[in-house]
Amino acid sequence: MPGIDECLLEAMRLPGARGASLVDWTSGLALGSVGEFPGGDHEAAAAEAAEVARLTAEQRAFTPDGAEEHADPPVEDLIISNRDSYHVLRFVPTSFDSSVFLHVWLARSDGNLALARIRLSEMAGRLVLG
């Protein structure tokens, strides 16, 4: 069961990975980061990604039918694309009241969204926090 550092290094092995971080979406703080980040500042990237994650996770429109209101974030992941890259944010379910997500920045030219979603899901399930 990998910890934060091992998980982020595994994320960097994804095709096209430019940077990866584990972010607390309530505070906007990066709990760990590796690689490059948009604008060169991993803390600013974490805070901005956290705002998007928080806004999405708190919206009832994205809640699956029949989901409990106090359950883990109703969203599994977010994909944001621009001209040259993808940002994949994968929420990490935990046994305690957690609000963290994995953020991977992929180069669009050689990134693979399907593979990134599958691998991030697996990593989130194995991640040991605490």
N, C-alpha and C positions, 0 to 999 in steps of 0.2 A: 504494500500500500504506500504509494509515493506521497511525500510531503510537497510543499509549495515549490521548492527549488527544482526537484526532480520533475514535477509536473510541467513547469515552465520550460525546462530543457527538452522535454518530450514534445511539447507544442512547437518548439523551434525546429523540430525535424519534419514538420509538415511541409509539403512542397510550397515554395513561395513565401514562407514565413519570414517576416522582417522584424517582428517584435511580439512579445507576449507578456501579459501581466495578469495578476490576480488582484481584483479591485473590490473594495467594500463600497457598495453603491449608496449607503446612507451617508457616509462621511466623504466619499470621493478619494480616499487614500489608497495608494497602491500598496498591497501587502507583500508584493514581490514583483520584480520585472527583469526582463532580459531582452537584449537586442536593441533595435532602433525604435523610435517613436515619432509620429507626425510632429513636425515642428522642433524635433530634437529634445523635447522635455517630457520625460515619462510621467512626472507628477501632473502636469497640465493635461496630458492626454488621458490620464486616469480620471481626473476630475470631470473632464468633458464627457467621457464615456459613461461615467457614473450618473451624470445628469440625464443622459438619454435612457439608460437602463432604469433608473428610478421612475422617470415619467412613464415609461412603457409598463413596468411591473405594477404600478399603482392604478392603472386604468382598467375599469370594469369591462370595457369593450373587448379586451383581450383575454378575458377569463373564460375557460372552457365551460360549456353547459354542465351544470350539476357540481361544479367545483366549490369546495368550501371556501369561505371568505378568508379564513385564517391559515389556509394551506400555504405551502411554499409559493414563491412567485409563479403565477399562472403561465408565464412565458418560458419556454425552454431556451430559445436563443433568438438573437437579433442579427440580421445581416445588413450591413450598410455598405453600399458600393459607390465608388466615384470613378473618375476616368482611369486612374492607374492602380487602384487597390481595393481590397475588401477588408472590412472590419467585421469579425465574428465575435459576438458576445454570448457566452454560454453561462446561464445561471447555474450555480452549484447548490443542489439540495443538501441540507444537513439535518441532523437530528436535533439541533438547537436552533434558536431564532437567529438565523444567519442571513446575511444580505450580501453575498459575494458572487462575483462572476469572473469567468476567464475571458480575457480580451486578447484576440490574436489578430495581428495586422498582416495581411497577405498581399504580396505583389499580384496584381491582376494578370500579368502576362504568364505566370506559371503557377498561380494558386489554384487549388481544387476545392471548391466550396462543399461539394458532397463529402469528400474525404475529410475535410476540416470539421464538418458537423458531426460525422460519425466518431472521429477520434476525440473531439472535445467532449462529446457525450460520455465516452468511455473514461476519459481522464477525470471528468467531474464526478463520476460515480466511484472512482478509486481514491480520489484526493482525501488526504487526512489533514484535517485542520485541528489546531489546538496545541 
